[in-house]
């Protein structure tokens, strides 16, 4: 066989020995991308002949992992009438796994042969849920799922009554469903904000995310602070988005013909960003109406800062650390070095023009070239957070609703609807897009990581928060909160046995051990770039799955705005 393969290769090589020397230049795929990615989909079995009611229900639940042909395998467990009405895509109940499910039947096993109908109750140990729009929510707790079954004319048991949606166990959830960050514009049309959704894994996600963006709406907590460039009367004209030569061909309904240039450009920009964020290898989107191309440009959007480098205070010098050397920031480092009292935290603006600091007196200051201005002198303040509009966010630990944002002219703005049910807050970080804020709050005796939308007026002034979305409940107080890219948070917790939780905004999280005596963290554009500071001044970075000490003698690990 090997010899035959070599012979065939030898015959083929002369035919492709030359390289093309003419034709259009096209943009290739990014390194590591493939235009024909191979994917694997879990497969479940259909009903076993002679199976009783409980085994039929068990098989039906297991078949939720096989999404092919609109869950055709799961439908085999249903009666013909229910096959036509059951809606599997209406949602997902994510549970701990088959071993945690408890099934109770109204017909004992020894009487199954004599019965013609049965009811089965399934107790689930829920972990999370996904609604019909693909929005993920942490939802731990017990849940009951009822089923009614009847014996069909051929003698086989089939389900006649069942709730819409499917059940998938947590370990296999992300093998059946994929996360897709839909992109929406902020209220100023200048930045894009991700809204994570979960949809069944398919060979071509382009159609899935395009349909969700054009025909859908933002998540409820994000809806007050973002906008969709696609008008409500513009829809997909075809139920497919083919990719030809890395160009997504999107057929729209006729109202798109009347749209102005700006709207079309925003639509293209928004959809291109969504497809790329979803991992679809496209260079551009081409809109058509009735087979004719629409001339759509693109609009400029403000991208998050690409500045990299860890910012630290070491031996009285503040700046970027490279090896053992500190590279000062022009203007800022000199002001930081001149501060006599202890420095508790530093948050550096994206353009490195100013720093929000909390000092030893507990007050919050704004430090910039040639000045240090006291912003907030209230008691019990937590570490401040800068946003991309130049506002410094500050709040007392014991009064979360007293949230204020200070502009560059030192004018405070009270931000309304700030976690009205919380009794305490330990951490606060505004995202790089300025439209979302994450926090660790205490509700009753529970610690929660939450996010909320930032509602701003026409001038960009933050005036209130949207209703908070709970992401995860913590078992211990947090000691740090950072953004790890646009759609993930890092939560440092439990000083006695430190661990770092990487939590998706709109998805599940993971946990790993953090370096011993970890006291603070700084974010990055990716989880691999996170830095952790130990109580002894050691600076740690990821080295594969472990942590490696990269510097020592650090007194403050600074954060960057939006991280």
C-alpha positions in Angstrom: 0.0 0.0 0.0 2.8 2.4 0.9 4.5 1.7 -2.5 1.2 2.3 -4.4 0.7 5.6 -2.5 4.2 6.7 -3.5 3.7 5.8 -7.1 0.4 7.8 -7.3 2.1 10.8 -5.6 4.9 10.6 -8.2 2.4 10.7 -11.0 0.5 13.6 -9.5 3.5 15.9 -8.6 4.4 16.9 -12.2 0.9 18.2 -12.7 1.1 20.7 -9.8 4.8 21.5 -9.9 4.3 25.1 -11.0 3.0 28.0 -8.9 0.3 30.4 -10.2 1.9 33.7 -11.5 -1.3 35.5 -12.3 -4.8 36.1 -11.0 -6.3 38.0 -8.1 -4.7 38.2 -4.7 -6.8 36.6 -1.9 -6.4 36.7 1.8 -5.7 33.3 3.3 -6.8 31.7 6.5 -5.2 32.6 9.8 -2.5 30.3 11.0 -4.1 27.2 12.5 -7.5 27.7 10.7 -8.8 25.2 8.2 -11.5 25.7 5.7 -12.7 22.1 6.2 -12.4 21.6 9.9 -13.2 18.0 11.0 -15.7 17.8 13.8 -17.1 14.9 15.8 -20.6 14.7 17.0 -21.9 12.5 19.8 -24.2 9.7 18.6 -26.9 8.0 20.7 -28.9 4.9 19.9 -32.6 4.5 19.1 -35.1 2.5 21.1 -34.3 -1.1 22.0 -37.1 -3.5 21.0 -39.2 -4.6 24.0 -37.9 -1.8 26.3 -40.2 -0.8 29.2 -41.3 2.8 30.1 -38.2 3.6 32.2 -35.7 2.4 29.6 -37.6 4.3 26.9 -37.3 7.6 29.0 -33.7 6.9 29.8 -33.0 6.4 26.1 -34.9 9.5 25.2 -32.9 11.6 27.6 -29.6 10.2 26.3 -30.6 10.9 22.7 -30.5 14.7 23.6 -26.8 14.5 22.7 -27.5 13.7 19.0 -28.7 16.9 17.3 -28.6 15.6 13.7 -31.7 16.0 11.6 -33.4 18.0 14.3 -32.9 15.3 16.9 -34.2 12.5 14.7 -32.9 9.8 17.1 -34.7 11.3 20.1 -38.0 11.5 18.1 -37.8 7.7 17.7 -38.8 7.4 21.3 -41.9 9.5 20.8 -45.4 8.6 19.6 -46.1 9.7 16.0 -48.3 12.5 17.3 -45.7 13.9 19.7 -42.9 13.6 17.1 -44.8 16.3 15.1 -45.2 18.7 18.0 -42.2 18.2 20.2 -39.8 21.2 20.0 -36.3 20.1 21.0 -34.7 23.5 20.3 -36.8 25.3 22.9 -34.1 24.9 25.5 -31.6 22.7 27.3 -31.6 21.4 30.9 -27.9 20.8 31.8 -27.7 18.3 34.6 -24.9 16.6 36.5 -25.2 13.3 34.5 -27.2 10.1 34.0 -25.9 8.6 37.3 -27.6 11.5 39.2 -31.0 11.0 37.6 -33.7 9.2 39.5 -36.6 7.6 37.6 -39.9 6.7 39.2 -42.6 4.8 37.2 -46.3 4.4 38.1 -46.0 0.8 36.7 -43.8 -1.6 38.5 -41.4 -3.5 36.4 -43.1 -6.8 37.0 -46.4 -5.4 35.7 -45.1 -3.7 32.6 -46.2 -6.5 30.3 -49.8 -6.1 31.5 -50.0 -2.3 31.3 -50.9 -0.1 28.3 -50.0 3.3 29.8 -47.5 4.6 32.4 -46.2 7.8 33.8 -42.5 8.3 34.6 -41.1 11.1 36.8 -37.4 12.0 36.4 -35.5 13.9 39.1 -32.7 15.9 37.7 -29.7 17.5 39.5 -29.6 20.7 37.4 -26.4 22.6 36.8 -27.5 25.2 34.2 -30.1 25.9 31.5 -30.1 27.3 28.0 -33.2 29.1 26.7 -34.6 29.1 23.2 -32.4 32.1 22.2 -29.3 30.3 23.3 -28.7 32.3 26.5 -27.0 30.3 29.2 -27.8 30.6 32.9 -26.3 29.0 36.0 -29.3 27.1 37.6 -28.2 24.7 40.2 -30.9 22.7 42.0 -33.3 19.8 41.7 -35.9 19.7 39.0 -38.7 17.2 38.1 -39.5 16.2 34.5 -42.7 14.3 33.9 -43.4 11.8 31.0 -46.5 10.0 29.9 -46.1 6.8 27.8 -48.4 4.4 26.0 -48.0 1.0 24.3 -48.3 1.4 20.5 -50.1 -0.9 18.1 -46.8 -2.8 17.5 -46.5 -3.5 21.3 -43.6 -1.0 21.8 -43.7 1.7 24.5 -43.4 5.3 23.3 -43.6 8.7 25.0 -46.9 10.5 24.4 -46.3 13.6 26.7 -43.0 15.3 27.3 -41.7 18.8 27.9 -40.1 20.7 25.0 -36.3 20.9 25.1 -33.6 18.4 25.7 -31.5 17.2 28.7 -27.7 17.0 28.3 -25.2 16.1 31.0 -22.7 18.7 32.0 -19.5 16.8 31.0 -20.8 16.5 27.4 -22.6 19.8 27.1 -19.8 21.7 25.3 -19.3 18.7 23.0 -22.9 19.1 21.8 -23.3 22.9 22.0 -20.8 25.6 21.0 -20.5 29.1 22.4 -21.0 31.9 19.8 -20.4 35.6 20.9 -22.9 37.6 18.9 -21.7 41.2 18.4 -23.8 44.2 19.1 -23.0 47.9 18.9 -23.0 50.1 22.0 -25.3 53.1 22.1 -22.7 55.3 20.5 -22.2 53.0 17.5 -18.5 53.1 18.2 -17.7 49.8 20.0 -18.9 46.2 19.7 -20.1 44.3 22.7 -20.3 40.5 22.8 -23.5 38.6 23.8 -22.7 34.9 24.3 -25.1 32.3 22.9 -25.1 28.5 22.8 -26.3 26.6 19.8 -25.9 22.9 18.6 -22.6 22.2 16.9 -23.1 22.0 13.2 -20.8 21.7 10.2 -21.6 25.3 9.2 -22.2 27.7 12.0 -22.4 30.7 9.6 -26.2 30.2 9.1 -26.8 29.7 12.8 -25.1 32.9 14.1 -26.4 35.0 11.2 -30.0 33.9 11.8 -29.5 34.6 15.6 -28.2 38.1 14.9 -30.5 39.2 12.2 -33.7 37.7 13.6 -33.0 37.9 17.3 -32.6 40.4 20.2 -29.9 41.0 22.7 -30.0 39.2 26.1 -32.4 41.0 28.6 -29.6 42.3 30.9 -27.7 43.7 27.9 -30.6 45.0 25.9 -30.7 48.5 27.5 -27.1 49.2 26.6 -26.6 47.8 23.0 -28.3 48.1 19.7 -28.6 46.0 16.6 -27.9 47.6 13.2 -30.3 45.2 11.4 -33.8 46.8 11.2 -36.7 44.6 12.4 -38.2 44.4 8.9 -34.9 43.1 7.3 -34.7 39.3 7.6 -32.8 36.5 5.9 -34.4 35.6 2.6 -32.8 32.1 2.5 -32.3 29.6 5.3 -28.6 29.3 4.5 -25.5 31.4 4.5 -23.0 29.8 2.0 -19.3 30.6 2.3 -17.7 30.9 -1.1 -14.0 31.8 -1.3 -14.1 33.1 2.3 -17.0 35.4 1.4 -20.3 35.0 3.3 -23.2 35.4 0.9 -26.2 36.7 2.9 -29.5 37.0 1.1 -31.8 39.6 2.7 -35.4 40.5 2.2 -36.5 43.4 0.0 -36.7 46.1 2.6 -32.9 46.1 2.7 -32.8 47.8 -0.7 -34.1 51.1 0.9 -31.5 51.2 3.6 -29.0 54.1 3.7 -25.2 53.6 3.3 -24.5 54.0 7.1 -26.9 51.4 8.1 -25.7 48.9 5.5 -22.1 49.5 6.6 -23.0 49.0 10.2 -24.8 45.8 9.3 -21.8 44.4 7.4 -19.4 45.4 10.1 -21.5 43.8 12.9 -22.1 40.6 11.0 -18.5 40.2 9.9 -17.3 40.6 13.5 -19.9 38.1 14.7 -18.9 35.5 12.1 -15.2 35.9 12.9 -15.8 35.8 16.7 -17.7 32.5 16.0 -14.7 31.0 14.3 -16.0 31.3 10.8 -13.2 31.9 8.3 -14.5 34.9 6.3 -12.8 37.9 4.8 -16.0 39.8 4.1 -19.8 39.6 4.0 -21.7 40.2 0.8 -25.4 41.2 1.0 -27.8 40.4 -1.8 -31.5 41.1 -2.5 -33.2 39.0 -5.2 -29.8 37.8 -6.4 -28.4 41.4 -6.8 -25.5 42.6 -4.7 -25.9 45.4 -2.3 -23.0 47.8 -2.0 -22.2 47.8 1.7 -19.1 49.4 3.2 -17.8 49.1 6.7 -17.6 51.5 9.7 -14.7 52.1 12.0 -15.1 50.7 15.5 -12.9 51.3 18.5 -10.9 48.2 19.3 -9.7 47.4 22.8 -6.2 48.5 23.6 -3.5 46.3 22.2 -1.0 47.4 24.9 0.7 44.5 26.5 3.1 44.1 29.4 2.7 43.6 33.1 2.6 46.8 35.1 4.1 46.7 38.6 5.5 48.9 41.4 8.9 47.6 42.5 11.4 49.3 44.7 9.6 52.6 44.3 9.6 52.4 40.4 6.4 52.0 38.5 6.1 50.7 34.9 6.2 47.7 32.6 8.3 44.8 33.8 10.5 42.9 31.3 12.7 40.4 33.0 14.2 42.3 35.9 13.9 45.7 34.3 11.1 48.3 34.8 10.2 50.5 31.9 8.6 53.7 33.3 5.4 55.2 31.8 6.0 58.8 30.7 4.7 61.3 33.2 2.8 58.7 35.2 5.7 56.8 36.8 7.2 60.0 38.2 3.9 60.9 40.0 3.5 57.4 41.4 7.1 57.4 42.7 6.3 60.7 44.5 3.5 59.2 46.6 4.6 59.0 50.2 1.9 56.8 51.7 1.4 53.1 50.9 -0.2 52.3 47.6 -2.9 49.7 47.8 -4.0 49.4 44.1 -3.4 51.0 40.7 -5.6 50.9 37.6 -4.0 52.3 34.5 -6.0 53.9 31.6 -5.9 52.1 28.3 -3.9 55.0 26.8 -1.6 55.1 29.9 -2.4 58.8 30.4 -3.8 58.5 34.0 -4.1 56.0 36.9 -6.9 55.5 39.4 -5.2 54.7 42.8 -6.3 53.6 46.2 -3.8 54.7 48.8 -3.1 53.8 52.4 -5.7 56.3 53.8 -8.3 54.3 51.9 -9.2 57.2 49.6 -9.3 57.0 45.8 -7.1 59.3 43.7 -6.7 60.2 40.1 -3.0 60.4 39.1 -1.9 62.0 35.9 1.1 64.0 34.6 1.7 66.8 37.0 -1.1 66.1 39.5 -2.7 63.8 42.0 -6.3 64.6 42.7 -8.4 63.1 45.5 -11.7 61.8 44.1 -13.4 59.9 46.8 -12.8 60.1 50.6 -15.7 57.9 51.8 -15.0 55.2 54.3 -14.4 51.6 53.3 -13.8 52.0 49.5 -12.8 49.1 47.4 -10.3 49.3 44.5 -11.4 51.7 41.8 -11.9 50.9 38.1 -11.3 53.2 35.1 -13.6 52.9 32.1 -12.8 53.8 28.4 -14.6 57.1 28.7 -12.2 58.3 31.4 -14.6 57.8 34.4 -13.2 56.4 37.6 -15.7 54.1 39.4 -15.7 54.0 43.1 -17.9 52.4 45.8 -17.8 51.6 49.5 -17.6 48.0 50.4 -20.6 48.1 52.8 -22.8 50.2 50.5 -23.0 48.8 46.9 -25.8 51.1 45.9 -23.6 54.2 46.6 -21.8 53.7 43.3 -20.2 56.8 41.8 -18.3 57.5 38.6 -15.9 60.5 38.6 -15.1 62.3 35.3 -11.8 63.9 34.4 -13.0 67.2 35.8 -13.5 65.6 39.3 -17.3 65.8 39.0 -19.0 62.7 40.6 -22.0 61.0 38.9 -24.2 58.7 41.0 -24.9 55.5 39.1 -28.5 54.4 39.9 -29.8 50.8 40.3 -26.4 49.5 41.5 -27.1 46.1 42.9 -30.1 47.1 45.1 -30.3 43.7 46.8 -26.7 43.5 47.7 -25.4 44.1 51.2 -21.7 44.3 50.3 -19.3 44.4 47.4 -15.7 43.4 47.3 -14.6 43.8 43.6 -15.7 45.9 40.6 -14.3 45.9 37.1 -15.7 47.8 34.0 -15.2 46.0 30.7 -13.1 47.4 27.9 -16.2 48.2 25.9 -17.6 50.4 28.7 -21.0 48.8 28.3 -20.6 46.1 31.0 -19.5 46.0 34.6 -18.6 42.9 36.6 -18.7 42.7 40.4 -18.5 40.4 43.3 -21.4 41.1 45.6 -22.9 39.7 48.8 -26.6 38.9 48.8 -27.8 37.6 52.1 -24.9 35.3 53.1 -24.1 34.3 49.5 -21.2 35.6 47.4 -22.1 36.1 43.7 -20.2 37.1 40.6 -22.5 39.3 38.5 -22.5 41.4 35.4 -24.7 44.4 34.5 -25.1 46.7 31.5 -23.9 50.3 31.9 -26.6 52.8 30.7 -25.0 56.0 29.5 -26.5 59.3 28.2 -25.7 60.8 24.9 -22.5 62.3 26.3 -21.3 59.0 27.5 -22.0 59.7 31.2 -22.9 56.5 33.1 -26.3 57.1 34.7 -27.5 53.7 35.8 -27.0 49.9 35.6 -29.3 47.4 34.0 -30.6 44.5 36.1 -27.7 42.3 37.1 -27.1 38.8 35.6 -25.8 36.3 38.1 -22.9 34.3 36.7 -21.7 32.0 39.5 -22.1 31.6 43.3 -18.8 31.5 45.2 -18.2 29.3 48.2 -15.7 31.8 49.7 -15.1 35.5 49.5 -13.2 36.7 46.4 -9.8 38.4 46.7 -9.6 39.6 43.1 -11.7 40.1 39.9 -10.3 40.8 36.4 -11.4 40.6 32.8 -9.7 37.9 30.7 -10.6 39.1 27.2 -14.0 40.3 26.1 -16.2 37.4 27.4 -14.4 35.8 30.4 -13.7 36.8 33.9 -11.0 35.7 36.3 -11.9 35.4 40.0 -9.2 34.9 42.6 -10.5 33.5 45.9 -9.9 31.6 49.1 -6.6 33.0 50.5 -6.1 29.8 52.6 -6.1 27.6 49.6 -6.1 30.0 46.6 -7.8 29.1 43.3 -8.5 31.0 40.1 -11.9 30.6 38.5 -12.2 31.4 34.8 -15.8 32.3 34.3 -17.4 32.8 30.9 -19.9 35.7 30.7 -22.9 33.6 29.6 -21.4 30.2 29.9 -19.8 27.7 32.3 -16.5 28.2 34.2 -13.4 26.3 35.2 -11.3 26.3 38.3 -7.6 25.7 38.9 -5.2 26.0 41.8 -3.6 29.4 42.1 -0.1 30.0 43.6 0.1 29.7 47.3 -0.5 33.0 49.3 -1.9 34.7 46.1 -3.3 38.1 47.0 -4.1 39.9 43.7 -4.4 39.3 40.0 -4.1 41.3 36.8 -6.1 40.4 33.6 -5.1 40.1 30.0 -6.5 39.7 26.5 -6.3 35.9 27.0 -6.4 33.6 30.0 -2.8 32.7 29.3 -1.7 36.2 30.1 -3.1 36.5 33.6 -0.6 37.4 36.3 -0.9 36.7 40.0 0.9 38.4 42.9 1.9 36.5 46.0 2.0 38.0 49.5 5.8 37.8 49.5 6.1 40.0 46.3 6.5 37.1 43.9 4.9 37.5 40.4 3.5 34.4 38.8 2.6 33.6 35.2 1.1 30.6 33.5 3.6 28.0 32.4 1.4 25.4 30.7 -0.9 24.1 33.3 1.4 25.2 36.2 2.4 28.5 37.6 6.0 29.9 37.3 7.6 32.7 39.3 8.7 35.4 36.8 9.7 38.2 39.2 10.1 39.0 42.8 10.1 42.1 45.1 6.8 43.4 43.6 4.8 45.6 46.0 1.8 46.3 43.7 0.5 44.5 40.7 -1.4 47.0 38.7 -4.4 46.4 36.4 -5.3 48.0 33.1 -8.6 49.6 32.4 -10.9 47.0 30.9 -8.9 44.1 32.3 
